[in-house]
């Protein structure tokens, strides 16, 4: 597997079209049964709104650093406005068409002690005339993207999907479909289709044996005029089937927390990896790993490039390749992590020659939260602070070594004369929950400490490991050389 594509995720350009919806969660504790009926009483303590359906597919692509646009139908209501606000926060270029006749599709769930108590669905099916409005918008947007992904939840937004596919193929786009209709001929012309096992059977597939599955899948593809099928098979993993080949991928062994949205993660990851230049077989393998990560989380969850690179560790060790979050994407990734409620820890330094003291210090910092951000002095800053002979190692090499540590999630450079070579401005941009500094410092003397404390965060000072310093390493090297 060529993992160079992980460094090119922002090259993926995908337009998602389909049934968008708002997923709303009421969280609370249950302590008694209602006197009005034999049902639990949930005392709501938190409300959470998330992008659902095709909007969740787009969110998955955005969180993988892909360029993504979204077309869908909403009502002229507050739920539609809420969904648009969520999409804007996730850097998704949404172009949602509002119709007065139908409400925004909303699925409202009551959750208590990590269990779903009840789900309430607010929806009315969209009509063909509404789908034609979406088709017109597709014609306007399609030239801005390389891939078109249709996310079909059978709510009516894709009633005109045959015409939509024809438009996409005429424009030379690669088309992927997450289907809901059992008549696969509606998806004629698609390059990839991703049914689950139940949808495959409803479409006429035979899963009685591997041979029957393969032959029936190929027959369906040929009859419907579709290029390839990625069949998701639950605990049996996935199968990529074409007219001439079949590749099986075993399910990733994970503690399953919630399968909600796993199909969205699969097709979103597949499309993003294809858009980044990864061959289909490798893209499916990564999508399979992403699905395993997603089902280990509660609710419709997304997967980050960092999580994928960790799970792909065996390949990284074999090839020597390593994923490093591009500097320009780090702030966006931190924002996504905050949305997920993760605790952000920040520390900074030159880290010119990494030694045991650094490794222990960074591990201690990471243990204080969920994600560790390392602010790294740029080369000019180090030269001003340490002298013209420093740094020994340039910025990109220092960043690569740091990002390879299990304790480090993100590395981002800083250092300007205007900021006195401190990370104060960067800390204000990140607003970490915890600011960590190594050495013998007073909190009031630490750059950025005031901002973090004013935001309700904490500042921690950690001692360095005795005898470990970059200067000592350099002196030892010089003595040995002489």
C-alpha positions in Angstrom: 0.0 0.0 0.0 1.3 3.4 -1.0 0.6 5.7 2.0 1.8 8.8 0.2 -1.9 9.5 -0.6 -2.4 10.3 3.1 -0.3 13.4 2.6 -2.5 14.4 -0.4 -6.0 14.2 1.2 -6.6 17.9 0.5 -6.4 17.0 -3.2 -9.6 15.1 -3.0 -12.5 17.2 -4.5 -15.9 15.7 -3.8 -19.5 16.9 -4.3 -21.9 15.0 -2.1 -25.6 15.0 -3.2 -28.4 13.4 -1.3 -30.8 13.2 1.6 -29.5 15.6 4.3 -30.9 15.5 7.8 -30.4 16.9 11.3 -29.5 14.4 14.0 -30.6 15.8 17.4 -29.7 14.1 20.7 -31.1 14.8 24.2 -28.8 13.4 26.9 -29.9 12.8 30.4 -30.2 10.5 33.4 -33.1 8.1 34.1 -34.1 7.7 37.8 -37.7 6.8 37.8 -40.7 5.5 35.8 -43.4 8.0 34.8 -46.6 8.0 36.8 -48.5 8.7 33.5 -47.3 5.6 31.6 -44.9 2.7 32.1 -42.0 4.6 30.5 -38.7 6.0 31.9 -38.5 9.7 32.8 -35.3 11.2 31.4 -34.1 14.4 33.0 -32.4 16.2 30.0 -29.1 17.7 30.9 -27.6 18.3 27.4 -28.7 18.9 23.8 -26.5 18.0 20.9 -27.1 18.6 17.2 -25.1 16.9 14.4 -25.2 16.7 10.6 -26.9 13.5 9.5 -27.5 11.5 6.3 -25.7 12.9 3.3 -24.6 15.8 5.5 -22.7 13.3 7.7 -21.0 11.9 4.6 -19.8 15.4 3.7 -18.6 15.9 7.3 -16.6 12.7 7.1 -14.9 13.9 4.0 -14.2 17.4 5.5 -12.7 15.8 8.6 -10.4 13.8 6.3 -9.2 17.1 4.8 -11.0 16.6 1.5 -12.5 19.6 -0.4 -16.2 18.9 -0.2 -19.4 20.5 -1.3 -23.0 19.4 -0.4 -26.3 19.6 -2.2 -29.5 18.6 -0.5 -33.1 19.6 0.3 -34.2 21.3 3.6 -37.4 22.9 4.7 -37.9 26.6 5.5 -37.6 26.0 9.2 -35.3 26.3 12.3 -33.9 22.8 11.8 -32.7 23.7 8.4 -31.0 26.9 9.7 -29.4 24.8 12.4 -28.1 22.3 9.9 -26.6 25.0 7.7 -24.8 26.5 10.7 -23.3 23.1 11.6 -22.1 22.6 8.0 -20.5 26.1 8.0 -18.6 25.2 11.2 -17.3 22.1 9.5 -15.9 24.0 6.5 -18.4 22.3 4.2 -19.5 24.4 1.1 -23.2 23.5 1.4 -25.7 24.6 -1.2 -29.0 23.4 0.3 -32.2 24.0 -1.5 -35.1 25.0 0.7 -38.7 24.0 -0.1 -41.8 25.2 1.6 -43.9 22.1 1.3 -41.7 19.8 3.5 -39.8 20.1 6.8 -36.1 19.6 7.2 -35.7 15.9 7.9 -34.8 15.5 11.6 -34.1 12.4 13.7 -34.4 13.2 17.4 -33.0 10.7 19.9 -33.3 10.6 23.7 -30.1 9.0 25.2 -29.7 7.9 28.8 -26.7 6.1 30.2 -25.3 5.6 26.7 -28.6 3.8 25.6 -31.1 5.1 23.2 -34.5 5.4 24.9 -36.6 6.5 21.9 -36.2 8.1 18.4 -38.6 10.6 16.9 -38.5 11.2 13.2 -39.7 14.4 11.6 -40.0 14.0 7.9 -42.2 14.2 4.8 -41.0 12.6 1.5 -39.7 15.0 -1.1 -41.3 14.9 -4.5 -39.8 14.5 -8.0 -40.3 18.3 -8.6 -38.1 19.0 -5.5 -35.4 16.6 -6.8 -35.5 18.5 -10.1 -34.5 21.6 -8.2 -31.5 19.7 -6.9 -30.7 18.6 -10.4 -30.5 22.2 -11.6 -28.2 23.1 -8.7 -26.0 20.1 -9.6 -25.5 21.4 -13.1 -24.3 24.7 -11.6 -21.8 23.1 -9.2 -20.5 20.1 -10.9 -17.5 21.7 -12.7 -16.0 22.6 -9.3 -15.4 19.0 -8.3 -13.7 15.8 -9.6 -15.9 13.2 -7.8 -19.7 13.1 -7.2 -21.0 11.0 -4.4 -24.7 10.3 -4.2 -25.9 9.4 -0.7 -29.4 7.9 -1.0 -31.5 7.5 2.1 -34.7 7.0 0.1 -36.2 10.3 1.3 -36.9 11.7 -2.2 -34.0 14.1 -2.7 -32.6 11.7 -5.3 -35.8 10.9 -7.2 -34.1 12.2 -10.3 -30.9 10.3 -9.7 -30.7 8.7 -13.1 -30.6 12.1 -14.7 -28.1 13.3 -12.1 -25.7 10.5 -12.8 -26.0 11.2 -16.5 -25.0 14.8 -15.9 -22.1 13.8 -13.8 -20.8 11.2 -16.3 -21.2 13.7 -19.2 -19.0 16.1 -17.2 -16.3 13.4 -16.9 -16.7 12.8 -13.1 -16.2 9.7 -11.1 -19.5 8.7 -9.5 -20.0 6.7 -6.3 -23.4 5.7 -4.9 -24.6 4.6 -1.4 -27.9 3.1 -2.6 -31.2 2.5 -0.9 -33.3 1.5 -3.9 -33.4 -2.3 -4.7 -33.6 -1.5 -8.4 -29.9 -0.9 -9.2 -30.7 0.0 -12.8 -31.5 3.5 -11.4 -27.8 3.9 -10.8 -26.7 3.0 -14.3 -23.4 4.6 -15.2 -22.0 4.8 -11.6 -18.4 3.8 -11.1 -18.8 2.4 -7.6 -21.8 1.3 -5.6 -21.7 0.4 -1.9 -24.7 -1.7 -0.7 -24.7 -3.5 2.6 -25.5 -7.2 2.6 -29.3 -6.7 3.2 -29.5 -4.2 0.3 -27.5 -6.6 -1.9 -30.1 -9.4 -1.2 -33.0 -7.1 -1.8 -31.5 -6.1 -5.2 -31.4 -9.8 -6.2 -28.0 -10.8 -4.8 -27.3 -14.3 -3.7 -25.2 -14.7 -0.5 -25.7 -18.4 0.0 -22.0 -19.0 -0.8 -18.9 -17.0 -1.8 -19.2 -18.3 -5.4 -22.9 -17.4 -5.6 -22.2 -14.0 -4.0 -19.5 -13.2 -6.5 -21.4 -14.4 -9.6 -24.6 -12.7 -8.6 -22.8 -9.4 -7.8 -21.2 -9.5 -11.2 -24.5 -10.2 -12.9 -26.1 -7.2 -11.1 -23.2 -4.9 -12.1 -23.4 -6.0 -15.7 -27.2 -5.7 -15.9 -27.2 -2.3 -14.2 -24.2 -0.9 -16.0 -22.2 -0.2 -12.9 -18.4 -0.4 -12.7 -17.7 -2.0 -9.3 -19.4 -3.0 -6.1 -18.0 -2.5 -2.5 -20.2 -4.9 -0.5 -20.2 -4.2 3.2 -20.8 -7.5 5.1 -20.9 -6.5 8.8 -18.8 -9.0 10.8 -17.6 -10.6 7.5 -15.9 -7.4 6.5 -16.1 -6.1 2.9 -15.7 -7.3 -0.6 -14.6 -5.3 -3.6 -16.1 -6.9 -6.7 -15.6 -6.0 -10.4 -16.2 -7.9 -13.6 -12.8 -9.6 -13.3 -11.6 -9.4 -9.7 -12.8 -9.9 -6.1 -10.9 -8.7 -3.1 -12.0 -9.6 0.4 -11.2 -7.5 3.5 -11.8 -9.0 7.0 -13.7 -6.9 9.6 -11.4 -4.9 11.9 -11.7 -6.3 15.4 -13.0 -3.5 17.5 -15.2 -3.1 20.5 -18.4 -2.1 18.8 -20.1 0.9 20.5 -22.5 2.1 17.8 -22.8 1.2 14.1 -24.7 4.5 13.4 -23.2 6.2 10.3 -20.6 3.4 9.6 -21.8 3.2 6.0 -21.3 7.0 5.7 -17.7 6.6 6.9 -17.0 3.8 4.4 -18.1 5.6 1.3 -16.7 9.0 2.5 -13.3 7.4 3.2 -13.3 5.4 -0.1 -14.1 8.5 -2.1 -11.5 10.7 -0.3 -8.7 8.1 -0.8 -9.6 7.7 -4.5 -9.5 11.5 -4.8 -6.1 11.6 -3.2 -4.7 9.2 -5.8 -4.9 5.9 -4.0 -5.7 2.7 -6.1 -9.2 1.3 -5.5 -8.0 -1.8 -3.6 -5.9 0.2 -1.2 -8.7 2.8 -0.8 -11.2 0.1 0.2 -8.6 -1.3 2.7 -8.4 2.1 4.3 -12.2 2.5 4.3 -12.5 -0.8 6.0 -10.1 0.4 8.8 -12.0 3.6 9.0 -15.3 1.7 9.6 -13.7 -0.2 12.4 -12.7 3.1 14.1 -16.1 4.7 13.5 -18.1 1.8 15.1 -16.0 2.0 18.3 -17.4 5.5 18.9 -20.9 6.5 20.1 -23.2 8.1 17.5 -22.5 9.0 13.9 -18.7 9.6 14.3 -16.0 10.8 11.9 -12.5 9.5 11.5 -9.4 11.7 11.4 -6.2 11.2 9.3 -4.3 10.8 12.5 -6.5 8.0 13.6 -6.2 6.2 10.3 -2.4 6.6 10.3 -2.2 5.0 13.8 -4.3 2.0 12.7 -2.2 1.6 9.6 0.8 1.3 11.8 1.8 -2.1 10.5 2.1 -0.7 7.0 4.0 2.4 8.3 6.6 0.1 10.0 7.0 -2.0 6.9 7.5 0.9 4.5 9.0 3.6 6.7 6.3 6.0 5.7 4.7 8.2 8.3 1.7 10.6 8.1 2.2 14.1 9.4 -0.6 16.5 9.5 0.2 19.4 7.1 0.9 22.6 9.1 -1.9 24.5 7.3 -4.5 21.8 8.4 -3.6 21.6 12.1 -5.8 24.4 13.3 -8.8 22.9 11.5 -8.1 19.5 13.0 -7.9 21.0 16.5 -11.3 22.7 15.9 -12.8 19.3 14.9 -11.4 17.7 18.0 -12.9 20.4 20.2 -16.3 19.8 18.6 -15.9 16.2 19.7 -15.3 17.3 23.3 -11.6 16.3 23.4 -9.2 18.0 25.8 -6.5 19.9 24.0 -3.0 20.2 25.6 -0.4 22.6 24.2 3.3 22.8 24.8 6.2 24.3 22.8 9.9 24.3 22.3 12.8 24.1 19.8 13.2 20.3 20.0 16.4 20.6 17.9 17.8 17.2 18.9 15.2 14.9 20.4 16.4 13.1 23.6 15.0 11.1 26.5 14.1 14.1 28.4 11.9 15.4 25.6 10.2 12.0 25.1 9.3 11.7 28.8 8.2 15.3 29.0 5.9 15.0 26.0 4.4 11.8 27.3 3.6 13.5 30.6 2.0 16.4 28.8 -0.1 14.1 26.6 -1.3 12.2 29.7 -3.1 15.4 30.9 -5.6 15.4 28.0 -6.8 13.8 24.8 -4.7 15.5 22.2 -1.2 17.1 22.4 -0.3 20.1 20.2 3.4 20.9 20.0 4.3 24.5 19.0 7.7 24.3 17.3 10.1 27.3 16.9 10.9 27.8 13.3 14.5 27.9 12.1 14.8 31.7 12.2 13.5 31.8 15.7 16.0 29.2 17.0 18.9 31.1 15.3 17.9 34.2 17.2 17.5 32.4 20.5 20.4 29.9 20.3 22.9 31.5 17.9 23.7 31.3 14.2 25.0 27.7 14.4 21.5 26.4 15.4 19.3 24.7 14.6 21.2 21.5 14.0 18.1 20.0 12.3 15.7 22.1 10.1 12.0 22.6 10.8 10.6 19.9 8.5 12.9 17.2 10.0 12.2 18.3 13.6 8.5 18.2 12.8 8.7 14.8 11.2 10.5 13.3 14.2 8.1 14.8 16.7 5.0 13.8 14.9 6.2 10.2 14.8 6.0 10.0 18.7 2.9 8.3 20.0 2.3 11.2 22.4 2.2 13.9 19.8 -0.9 14.5 17.8 0.0 17.7 15.9 3.0 19.9 15.3 2.7 23.5 14.2 5.5 26.1 13.8 5.7 29.6 15.3 8.3 32.3 15.8 8.5 35.9 14.8 10.4 39.0 16.0 7.1 40.7 16.6 6.1 38.0 19.1 9.5 37.9 20.7 9.8 34.3 19.5 7.1 33.2 21.9 4.0 31.2 21.0 1.6 33.7 22.6 -0.3 34.5 19.4 -0.5 30.8 18.4 -1.9 29.9 21.9 -4.6 32.6 21.5 -5.5 31.0 18.1 -5.7 27.5 19.6 -7.1 28.3 23.1 -6.0 25.0 24.6 -7.6 23.5 27.7 -4.2 22.9 29.3 -0.9 24.8 28.7 2.2 22.9 29.7 5.7 24.3 30.1 8.8 22.5 31.0 11.4 23.9 33.4 11.5 26.1 36.5 8.9 28.8 35.6 6.3 30.9 37.4 2.9 30.6 35.8 2.7 34.4 35.3 6.0 34.3 33.3 4.8 31.7 30.8 3.8 33.1 27.4 0.1 32.6 26.7 -0.7 31.6 30.3 -3.0 34.6 30.9 -5.1 33.8 27.8 -5.5 30.2 28.8 -6.5 31.0 32.4 -8.9 33.7 31.2 -10.6 31.0 29.0 -11.1 28.7 32.0 -8.1 26.5 31.2 -5.1 25.3 33.3 -1.4 26.0 33.2 1.0 23.2 34.3 4.8 23.3 34.9 6.7 20.1 34.5 10.3 19.5 35.6 12.9 18.4 32.9 14.8 15.2 33.3 18.1 15.9 35.0 21.1 15.8 32.7 19.1 15.8 29.5 19.4 18.8 27.2 20.2 19.5 23.6 23.2 21.5 24.6 24.7 18.6 26.5 24.1 16.3 23.5 25.9 18.7 21.2 28.8 19.1 23.6 29.2 15.3 23.9 29.2 15.0 20.1 31.8 17.7 19.8 34.0 16.1 22.4 33.8 12.7 20.7 34.6 14.3 17.4 37.7 16.1 18.8 
